[in-house]
Amino acid sequence: VFTFGAVDPVLIGMLEASLEALPPGDSALRARLLGRLAAALQPAVNVDEPVAVALDAIQTARRLGDRRTLLDVMHDSISAITDCADAAGALTLNLEAEALARELGDRERLLTTHGRLFFLYLSLGELEQADARAAAYEALARELAAPWVGYRAHFFRSVRATMHGRFADAEAALADALRLGTEAQDPAATRLYTAGREALHRASERHDELVAPDSMARLERPHFRFSPAWQALHAGLAHGRREEPERAARTYELMPSAYPMNLFSYFFLTEVVAVGGTREAAERLLALVSDCKDPFLGLAWSYAAWEGPRTRLLGLLYGRLRRYDEASHAFELAIADLERLGTGPYLARTQYEYGRMLVEKGDASDTERARELFAQASERASALGMPGLLRHIDRRLSALSDRSTNARPPSARPPSARPPSARPPPVPQATPLTMTLEGEYFAIGYRDEVVRLKSSLGLHYLAQLLEQPGREVHVLELVRAQSGSDASELADTGDAGELIDQAARDRYRGRAEELREELAEAEANADTGRIERTREELEFLSRELGRAVGLGGRTRRAGVAAERARSAVQRRIRHVVERVGTHHPALAKFIERSVRTGIYCSFVPIPE
């Protein structure tokens, strides 16, 4: 039986007494008791101690040489390791447990393993593998006719929908999970629903709901072990999202001295410290986050959520410590990962936080880059429906505008120029990739292998970026460098007028206001069908307004040359990745990781 956040001292006492009563030496019973004890001890203040007990249990079972015992012990012990050890190590153990379950025909253990692997692959940024595990879990749960665990597949759907900004889908999946879990009488259903809904509120930047005094989260947390710590962590994160430094600082001071210190805690603490923490707190937390190995924050059955890349946390902490070059590099890595995964809500927040850091840095040469980041974040937040983030962006842009009115106008620059210090360039690394034009073909060398592809504009763009690793190249510079380019990519710098007129904008805004009132009423009545329909229409209107309205409410102009070039270059390089992938999948993944496209493009080798 799994109960999040609960530690039963009676159970622990019984397990410890049983272990003491056993004769010395290895036995199947000792291995099983150790594995069950490890799981019962979590969450612990020192998470490493139950992990050590779990590993001891597994090693004891291995020495016995009985595969049935090993599977049972691994099944229990991995409960103590999940979210408390690095994902790569936990992945190895789970794949071994999966192989044992298949060999022994234990479909119930196999079902649990599919669920654990879903979250582990999210922590490693391997979304296709995660989706495959979610599908396998759902199929096997149906085959076993096990509704008491099968309903959890809806939490998988909610996490994945939230990651990509499909908030209405996530809300519907959470509602289904709560309904089915309640019908199955699983006490974990309400807590998992509560955690998933709070994660959805964070991703959609619904800040008022994060601090609502009657929220389900506030009602549930008193039942957790370390309840005061969880209350302070969640309240502090809410105040951090609302950018209320004094309140964030006060909640940080309320943190008790004893609580679990793992990546789960570090995520909440980082946002609190970044807004309202001391330098000393930031330094302590930076050391802890730096020691973590997981590239992404994928929280399993203790929370059932995904919270983006670890490098984002590093960027926030470096920024708080005014180590701006390191903060910029960390944010750049985070943005590259989020763009690669297509996780829009987390990308919009990270772009905003990066721009916020550059503004707080106070260097006038960073202003253009900050505006660019705010513009990108605003476009995504508007399209997805992230009201709290849009308020922050508008406030920051207004402050920048006030500052610029008192500054001397900058000298004119050509469209492709950029202030030399507007963004610290990524540090180039040695690359295993080479490209040589051989007549009508490019020879692409990678790790002692060569792939030959017929020349294309996308390959020429890639070769041009490869010649200058680490340098950011404006898309117009890329396009103009290629003689004989498609005329559509070399279009003039004019535009095709406004995307929508003022009357249409007013109608959209009026309807959006009506929908917000309808949504509030539907949520108050727990009318899930109406909630879903209303959110879908509201998100459509938000996307249309976001597409057509720029910063400060100015109407976007259609067909600007740089935007057309950006779209064309991005499309052609994506086509290169697809072509390479049919011959050399590892090389395609390397190119996808290492090339950044946008108004400015770059090639920065990122090894596996």
N, C-alpha and C positions, 0 to 999 in steps of 0.2 A: 504494500500500500504506500503510495507516494502522497505526501502532504507538504506543499511548498512552505518553507519558512518555519516548520514545526520540528522541534526536537523533543522526544519523549524520554524523560530521565528514567522512568520505570523500565522501559524497554532496554535502554542502554545498560542499566544495572543488571538486568536479567542476562543479557548477552555477556557482560564482563564476568559475572559470577559463573556462568556456564563454561567460559574459557578457562577460568581458574580451576574448575573442577575436573577438567580433562587431564588425562595422563600426559606426560611430556612427549614430544615428538610429533611428526606430521601425521595428520589423519584427515579424511574427507570432512568429518564434522568440524574439526578445527578450522579448516579452510573456509567452510560455509559460514561459520560463526564470525570469523574475521571479516569476511566480505559484507555480511549483514550489519556488523558493528560499524564498519566504515561508512556505509550509507546512512545509518541512524545518527551518526555524529554530525552530519552536515545539516545546516550551515554552522560552521565553527568560526571562532575568532581567528585562529590560525588554520587556514584551510589546508595547509600542507600536512597537518597531522593526520586527518582522516584519509588523505590521499596516500600517505605512507602506509597506513593500515591496509588500504585497498590493494596496493601493490604487493604487500607482504602476503595477503590472502591469495592473490593470483600466482605468486611464485610458489607458495605452498602447494597449491593445486597442480601446478606444472610438475613438481617433483613427484607427485603421486602417480602421474602418467595415466590417469583415468579421464577420458575426454568428456564424459557426462558431468563429472564433478567440476572440471575446468569450466565448462559452459555455465553451469549454475553459479559458480563463484564469480566469473567474469560479469555475468548479468547483474549481480548485486553490487559488485565492487565498482563498476563503471558509473553507478549512480553517484558515488562519492567523488568521482574524477570529473564528471561533466561540469563545465563552467568553472572548474577550479584547477585545471591543468591545461597546458597548451593544446590547441586543437589538433595539431599534427600528431602528437603522441596519443591523444584519445582516439584519433582516426585509426591508427594502427591497431589499437586494442579492439575497436568496434568491428573492423574488417575481419579480424581473427574470430571474434564472437559470431559474426555473420557466417563465416565458413563452417564453424562448428555446428551452428543451428541448422544449416542446410544438410550437413553430413548426417546429423542425428535426427533429422525430420522434426525439429522442434519449432513449429510455426509461431507459437506465442513469443518465444525468445526472438525469433526472426522479426516479428512485427515491431517489438520494442527497439531493435537495432535499426530498422529502417527509420524510425522516428528520430533516434539519436543522430544518425548519419545526416539526416536533413539539416539539422542545426549546425553540425560540424562543417558541412560543406558551405553553408552560409558564412561561417567564421573564416573560411579560407577563400571566399569570393568565387566559388565554383558553382554558379547558379544552375547550370544545366544538370549537374550531378545532384544538386539539392532537389530540383524539380522531379528528377527521376525517382528519388527516394520517397518524395511525397506521394507520387502516383503509386509506387509499390506498396506503401503503407495503406493507402486507401483501398487498393485492390485486395490486399491480403485481409484487411479488417472485414470487408464484405464477405470474403470467402469463409472466414471464421465465424461469421455472424456474431461479431463482438461489438455491439453498440456502446458498451461501457468504456471502450477505448477508441473505437472507430470514429466517434464524433470529433476527436482531436485533429483529424485531417482538416477540419474547417479552420483551425488555428494556423495551419500551414498556409492555407489560402489567404488568410487575413494578413499574415506577415508578408507574403510575396506581393499582394496587392498594395499594401502600405509602402513597400520599398519603391514601387514605381509610380506612386501618386494616384492610384485608383482607389480613392478614399471611400467612395460609395460601395464598391465591391468589398473592401475591407470591413466596412460597417456591417454589411449584410452577412458576411462570413462569420463575424463575431456573434451576431445575433443567432445564427443557426447553431454555432458551437454551444452557446449558452442554453438554448432551448433543448438540444439533443443531450447535452451533458446533464442537465437537470432531470430530464426524463430517465436517463440512465442512473440517476442518483449518485453521481460522482461528486464528492465534496470539493474536488479540485476545480470543477468547471467554473464556479463563480470567481475564484481567485485568478484563474488564467484569463477569463474574460475581462476582469478588472485591469489586469496588467496589459493585455492587448489593447484595450480601449485607451488606456493612458498613453501607450506608445503611439497609437493613432493620433491622439490629440497633439503629441509633440511633433510628429512628422507633418501634420497639417497645420501646425502653428496656431492651434486654437487655445490661446493662452488663458482666456477667461475660464475655460473648462478645466484647465490644469489646477487652478486655485479655488475652484468652486467648493464652498464649505460643506456641501452635502454630497460630494462625489463618492462613488462607490469605493474608490481607493482609500479615502480617509476612513471609511467604515470598516474596511477589511484589514488594514495594516495592524491595528491593535492585537490581532490574533497571531501575528508573526513573532518568531523569536527575534530578539534585537529590535523590537517594535519602535522604541524611541529613535534608533538610528535610521530606520526606513522612513519614519515620518519626517525626520530632519532632511534626509537625502532628497526625498521627492519634493518637499516644500522648497528646499534650496534650489533645486533644478528649475522649478516653476518660476521662482523669483529671478533666476538667472536668465531664463528665456524672456521674461518681461523686462529685463535689464533694469532691475531694482537693486543696486549694489548694497544699500544699507540693510535691506531685508535679507538679501542673500548672505551677507556677512553675519547677521544675527542667527540665521538658521545654522550656519557653519559652526558658530560658537556653541550651539545646542547639541552638536554631535557628541555622543558618549565616547568614552575612551576605548571601550571594547565593542567591536563589530567586525564582521568578516571583511578582510582586505583582499579583494580580488578585482579582476577587470570589470566586473559588474558594479562594484562600489566606485572604482576609479572613474567610470563614465559619468556618474552623477556628480561626484566631487569636482571633476574638472570644470564642468559648466558653472558650478557655484564659485569656485576659486577664480575662474577667468573673469567673472564679473565683480565679485565682492571679496575675494580672498587676499591674504597677505602674501608678500614675496616669499616668506619662509614656507608658508603652506604650499605655494606653487613649486618651490624647489623640491620639497619632500615628495609631492605628487609626481613631479616630472621624473624623478628617479624610479618610482614605482611603475609608471606607465612605460618608461623606456625599457624596463626589464621584461615586459610582457612580449610574447612572441606572436600572438594571433594578429593577422593583418586586419581583421574586421571584428566588430563586436556582435557576435551572434549568441544570444542568450537562450538557452534551451528550456527545458520544462520548469526551470525556476522562474521564467519570465515570458518565454515564447515571443521574442522580439529580435529585431536587427537594428543596430544603431550606427552603421557606417564604419569608416576606416579608423584604425588606431592613430594614423598620422594626423587626423583632424584634432584629436586630443592633444597631440604634441604641438601642433600649430597654436592652439589656444594657450597652452602653458608657456611656450617660448614667447608668445606675444605678451603675456602677463609679466614675464621677466624682462621684457624689452630686449630680447635677443632676436632682433627683427629679421636678420638674414636667415637664421635657422627656422624661424616661424614661417617665413615666405616659402622656404624649400619644403617644409612639412605640408603646408597648405597646397602647394603645387602638386605634390604627390597624391594628396587626398583627392583633389579635383580630378586628376588624371584617372584615378581608380573609379571614381563615381561616374565620370563620363563614360568610361569603358563598360561599366555595368548598367548604365542607363537608369540610375536611381535618382530621379529628378528632385524629390523633396530634400534629400540629404545634400545633393549638389547645390541647390539654391541656398540652403542655410550655410554651407561651407563657403560659397562665394561671398555671401554677405559678411560672414565673420572675417574672411580674409580682407575684404574692403574696409571693414570696421577697424581692423588692426592697422592698416595702412593710414587711415585717417588719424587714429590715435598716435601713430608714430610722429605725425606733424611735419613731415618733409613735403614741401610743395611739389617736388618732382614726382611724388607718388599719387598726386591727385587724379591724374588722367586714368591711371590703372584702377584706382578705387572706384571712379565713376563707371568704368567698364564693368567691373565686377558687380556693382550695384545694379547696373542695367541688365546684366545677364540674370542675376538673382531675381530681379523684379519681373522679368518676362516669364520665368518659370513659375514663380510664386503666384502670379496672376493667372496663368494658364491652369494651374493645379488647384487653386483656391486655398491660399495660405495667408489668412488675413493678418495674423500677428506679425509675420515677417514683412509683409507689405507696409505696415505701419512703421516698423523700424527703418526700412529703406527710405520711405518718404521723409522721415525726420532727419536722417543722415544727409540725404540729398539737399534738403532745405538748408541745413547748416553749411554744407559746402557751397551752395549758391550765395548765401550771405557772406561767406568768406571771400568768394571770388569777386563780388562786386566792389570790395575794398582793395583788391589786388590789381597790379598793373597788368593790362592785357598781354598775353603771350604773343611772341612773334609768330608769323604764319609758317606752317610747315606743310609739305606735301602729304597726301593722304596716307602714304605708306610709312611716313617717318614716325618715330616714337622717341620720347625723352630717354636718353641712355640709361638713366637710373630708375625708370618707371617700374621695373620689376627685376629683381635680381635674377639673372639667367640661371637655369638649373646647371648643376655641375656635370660637365660631360664625363662619361665613363668610356672605357675601352669597349668597342663593339665587335661582336663576332660576325657582323654583317658586312658584306662587300657587294658592290654593284658595278658591272662593267658592260658598256654598250658594245655589242658585237654585231655591227650591221643593223639588221632589223630586229635583233633580239637582245634582251638584257640577260647577262649571266649573273645570277644572284647566289653568292657564296655564303654558306652558313654552316659552321662546325664541320668543316671538311667535306661538305656536300654542296653540289651546285644544281640550281634550278634555272632552266632557261625558259623565258617567256617572251612572246612577241611584244615589241615596244608599244607603249601606250602613254597617253598623257599622265595617267596616274603613276606609272613607273618613273616618268621624268620628274614629276613632283617629288616622289620619294627619293630619287637620286639627288635632287637639289638639296633637300633637307639633310640627307646623309653626308653631303660635302661639308656641312657646317653644324656638327652635332652641338646641341645646347643653345644654338642661336634661334631666336624667334623671328620668323619671316612673315611679313604681311602677305595675305593671300594675293593682293594685286601684284606684288613683286614676284610671287611664284608664277602667276599666270603670264605676266608680261615677259618673263624670261624665256618662255617657250615659243619659239617662232611657229607660225602656222596653227596657233591655238584656235579652238572653237570660238567663233565670233561672239557667241552668247556669254562667254567667260571674259571677254574684253569689251563689254558694253560700256557706253558712256556713263558719266557720273550723274546723269539726270535721274528723275524719278517719274513714276506713273500716277502720281496724285495720291490722295488720301484713300486708305483702305475702306473706311466707312465714314459717312457724314455725321454731322452733329445730331441730327434728328434721330438717327439710328442709335447713336451712343446713348442718348437720353432715354430711348425706349428700353434699351438693354439694362441700363442702370435702374430704371423704375421697376422692371420685372424682377431684377435681382433682389431688390429690397423686399418685394412681395414674397419671393421665395424664401428669404431668410426668416421672415415672420412665420411662414408656413412650416419651415423646418423646425423652428423652436417649439411650435405647437405640437408637431408630430413627435418630437423627441420627448416632450413632456408627457405625452400619452403612450409612449413606447410603441408607436405604430411603425413597425419596421418596413412594411411595404411602402408606405407614404414617405418615410425617411429616404429610402433608396431612390424613389422616383424624383423627389425634390432635389436631392443632392446631385443626381445625374443632370437635371436641367440647369441647376446652379453652376455646376462645373463646366457645362457647355458654354453658358453665358460668360463665365470667367475666362475661358479659353479665347472666346471671340474678342472680348474687350482687351485681354492681354496681347492678342495678336495685333490689334489695331491701335492701341493707345500706348504711347511711350512714357518717358519720365516727365513728371510734372504735369501729366494730363495732356501732353502734346500728341496730336494724331500722328501715327507712323506714316511714312511715305513708302509706297510700294516700289520695289525694284531697284534699290540702291545698288551701285556697281559692286561695292565690297561685299554686300550680303549675297549677291548672285554668285560672286567668285567663291565665297566661303562655302556655299552650298555645293557648287560644282566640284571644288577641290575635295571636299569631304566625301562626296559621292564617288569620285574616281579613286581615291585612296582606299575607300572601303571595298571597291571592286577589285583592287590589287590584292587586298587581304584574302578575298574570296578565291581569286585565281590561284594565289600561292597555296592556300589551304588544300586545294585538290591534289597538290603534289607533295607538300611538306607541311603538315599541320603545326608542328612545333615552331617552324619559321613564321607561319602566319600569326601565331599567338605572340611571338616576340615582336613582330612589326606592330601588331595591334596594341601591345603594352607600351611600346616605345614612341609611337607617333601621336602627337597631339594636334588636332585640327580645330579651327575656329577662325576668327579674324586674323589671329597670329598663329602660325603653325611652327612646330619644332620637332626635332628628333632627339630624344634623350634615351640612350640604351637602358632598359630596365630588365635585368636578368630575372630568371625564375626565382 
